[in-house]
Amino acid sequence: MKLRIHNYTAYRTLDLRRFFTAGLRAMVATQAKMIEVRYRSGRVSCSRATIGRFEELRTVDAHGWPAKKWRLDEGRWIRMVIERPPLGRDGKEVELVPLDELVPLDMRRFARVFEHEVLHSKGVGHREMTPSQKSCDEPLPKWAEGLVIRLKEPKAKPSAADKVAEREEHAREMLATYERKQKRVAALLKKWRTKVRYYERRAAAKGGNP
């Protein structure tokens, strides 16, 4: 099953992929999915999913008589919304917030909301759900036990010395590249000069004959 993840949070995409893959397998969702993970905002207030639908297939039975079958076309898009962590003291973006200030992800709630949206993608509406499926208040499911969704590691800013060393390394690589090109050009010049001289001597020899 193909699974594409668009992650707009400070959590690790690899951990999210493992989490969603385990959930989809447990719920026997087999068709390709594209899952967005976003923080709650004014425009994005809740998790959503494309509702799956059943398609009628016309076929024949074992005796050759016309028959009808139904095939589930699962919804392919799911959006998972989580609470935005608090901003730093200077109001900078989440990537710059110290890790101890971030709100830990509620794995139980996240897993049950994901199951809720997967049910929608399989064509199940709120009327067909149990009260606990609808409210997402059940305990952590078995498939999510042992899974973790960690925060991304902050990228260390390179020092001034590191930047100078990187530029020096790049300069040396470029020098080596053009030295190789220069040697190649010199060899080609020698080759074609030899050919031109050959034709010049040949032309001069023809011109000297009566």
Secondary structure, 3 states (H helix, E strand, C coil): CCEEEEECCCECHHHHHHHHHHHHHHCCCCCCEEEEEEECCCCCCCCEECCCEEEEEEEECCCCCEEEEEEEECCCEEEEEECCCCCCCCCCCHHHCCHHHCCCCCHHHHHHHHHHHHHHHCCCCHHHCCHHHHHCCCCCCHHHCCCCCCECCCCCCCCHHHHHHHHHHHHHHHHHHHHHHHHHHHHHHHHHHHHHHHHHHHHHHHHHCC
